[in-house]
């Protein structure tokens, strides 16, 4: 028996990756994310695709999820739970290195960007960002992510306002001329940007 299986096992290791056969039926996509870490409400997962046999219904429990881009996802209908894309930089720029204006740690900064590796297809190294008062910025699609909290500023040149960031209510300094995103409180004690439907998908998890 060992003599029969050994060559097959070796082929599976050293040979090219085996591509799955094309789906003859329908496909079903879902979000596969691990449970959130202790003290966190958000866990980022990957979008997976399953093939259902022809003429058969996909027997999967549908859990609502939100696509966050580049194959990632979060449970629920709240796009505010998608992580803000990060900026990849060198730790230190050498003299003469070209610098770009980036949003690094929620501050507008001149930094040297790392080169793209071969066949790179992930998020941009310098994702688009928006400023939200002074030199603060965010790469999130919601400005609420970069409004300063009380630990980051002692004085507020705007209004202390309750906002929803990553599923949790937080009091932030909203600068004059900006408006916080509307949110709702969910049954599990978290919050979601949007209306009551944004809570679907994670209240029972």
C-alpha positions in Angstrom: 0.0 0.0 0.0 2.8 2.4 0.8 4.5 1.7 -2.6 1.2 2.6 -4.3 0.5 5.9 -2.5 4.0 7.3 -2.2 4.4 8.5 -5.8 1.0 10.1 -5.7 1.9 11.9 -2.5 5.1 13.1 -4.0 3.4 14.4 -7.2 1.0 16.4 -5.1 3.9 18.0 -3.3 6.3 18.7 -6.1 3.9 19.1 -9.0 2.0 22.3 -10.1 -1.1 23.2 -8.0 -4.2 21.4 -9.0 -6.9 23.7 -10.3 -10.4 22.8 -9.2 -12.7 21.8 -12.1 -15.1 24.4 -13.5 -18.4 24.6 -11.6 -21.2 22.9 -13.6 -23.9 24.3 -11.3 -24.3 27.5 -9.4 -21.8 29.2 -7.1 -22.3 30.6 -3.6 -20.1 33.2 -2.0 -19.8 33.7 1.7 -17.5 35.5 4.2 -15.2 33.3 6.3 -13.9 35.3 9.3 -12.6 34.0 12.7 -14.2 35.1 15.9 -13.1 38.7 17.0 -10.2 38.9 19.3 -10.8 39.7 23.0 -12.0 43.2 23.5 -12.7 43.7 19.7 -16.0 43.7 17.8 -14.6 43.4 14.3 -12.9 40.4 12.6 -11.8 40.6 9.0 -12.3 37.6 6.8 -11.9 36.4 3.2 -14.7 35.9 0.6 -14.9 32.3 -0.3 -16.8 30.6 -3.2 -18.4 27.2 -3.2 -19.9 25.2 -6.1 -23.4 23.8 -5.8 -24.3 20.7 -8.0 -26.6 21.3 -11.0 -30.3 21.3 -10.2 -29.6 21.4 -6.4 -30.1 24.3 -4.1 -27.1 25.6 -2.2 -27.8 24.4 1.4 -25.9 27.2 3.1 -27.0 29.4 6.0 -26.7 32.9 4.5 -24.9 35.3 6.9 -25.0 38.9 5.6 -21.6 40.4 5.0 -20.0 43.5 3.5 -17.2 43.4 0.9 -14.2 45.5 2.0 -12.2 45.2 -1.2 -9.3 42.9 -2.4 -11.2 39.7 -1.4 -11.7 40.8 2.3 -15.0 41.1 4.1 -16.7 41.6 7.5 -19.9 40.2 8.9 -23.0 42.5 8.8 -24.2 45.3 6.7 -22.0 48.0 8.2 -19.2 49.3 5.9 -17.8 51.2 8.8 -16.4 47.9 10.1 -14.2 47.4 7.1 -10.6 48.2 8.1 -9.0 51.4 6.7 -6.2 50.5 4.2 -2.8 51.0 5.6 0.2 52.8 4.2 3.4 50.8 3.7 6.5 52.9 4.1 10.2 52.6 4.8 11.1 53.2 8.4 13.5 55.9 7.4 14.1 57.8 4.1 17.6 58.1 2.8 18.9 61.5 1.5 17.5 62.1 -2.0 14.8 59.4 -1.8 11.5 60.6 -3.4 8.9 61.3 -0.8 5.1 61.2 -1.2 2.4 62.7 0.9 0.6 59.8 2.7 -1.8 59.2 5.6 0.3 57.4 8.2 -1.2 56.7 11.6 -3.9 59.2 10.8 -1.5 62.0 10.2 -0.5 63.6 6.8 3.1 62.7 6.4 5.9 62.8 3.8 7.2 59.2 3.5 9.1 56.9 1.3 6.9 54.1 -0.1 8.1 50.6 -0.3 8.4 49.2 -3.9 5.8 46.7 -5.1 6.8 43.1 -5.0 6.6 41.0 -8.2 3.1 40.2 -9.3 1.6 42.3 -6.5 -2.2 42.5 -6.7 -3.1 43.8 -3.2 -4.2 47.2 -1.9 -2.3 50.3 -3.1 0.8 51.2 -1.1 -0.5 54.8 -0.9 -4.3 54.5 -0.6 -6.4 57.6 -1.2 -7.1 59.6 2.0 -9.1 62.5 3.2 -8.2 65.2 5.8 -10.6 66.0 8.6 -9.1 69.0 10.4 -5.5 70.1 10.8 -3.0 67.5 9.7 -5.3 64.6 10.7 -6.5 62.2 7.9 -8.1 58.8 7.3 -8.0 56.2 4.6 -11.4 54.9 5.7 -14.4 55.8 3.6 -15.9 57.4 6.8 -14.3 60.6 8.3 -15.4 59.5 11.8 -12.3 57.2 11.8 -9.9 60.2 12.1 -11.8 62.6 14.5 -9.7 62.9 17.6 -10.8 61.3 20.9 -10.2 62.8 24.3 -7.0 60.9 24.7 -5.6 62.4 21.5 -6.6 66.1 22.2 -7.3 68.1 25.3 -9.1 70.9 23.5 -11.7 70.6 20.9 -12.0 73.2 18.2 -15.4 71.7 17.2 -18.0 69.7 19.1 -17.6 66.5 21.2 -19.9 64.1 19.4 -20.7 60.4 19.8 -19.8 58.5 16.6 -19.7 54.8 15.6 -16.2 53.5 14.8 -15.5 49.8 14.1 -18.7 48.8 15.8 -18.2 50.7 19.0 -19.6 54.1 20.1 -16.9 56.6 20.8 -16.9 60.3 21.7 -14.9 62.3 19.1 -14.1 65.9 18.4 -15.9 66.7 15.2 -14.4 69.8 13.6 -16.6 72.7 12.5 -17.9 72.1 9.0 -17.9 68.3 9.3 -20.8 66.0 10.1 -20.6 62.6 11.8 -22.1 59.6 10.0 -25.6 58.6 11.2 -25.5 55.3 13.1 -27.8 53.0 15.1 -27.3 50.9 18.2 -27.6 47.2 17.8 -29.0 44.6 20.2 -25.7 43.2 21.1 -24.5 46.5 22.5 -22.5 47.5 19.4 -23.3 50.1 16.8 -23.5 50.2 13.0 -23.3 53.0 10.5 -26.6 53.3 8.6 -30.1 52.3 9.5 -31.5 49.4 11.5 -30.7 47.0 8.7 -27.0 47.6 9.2 -27.1 45.6 12.4 -28.1 42.4 10.5 -25.5 39.6 10.5 -23.6 40.1 13.7 -26.1 40.6 16.5 -26.4 36.9 17.0 -22.8 36.0 16.5 
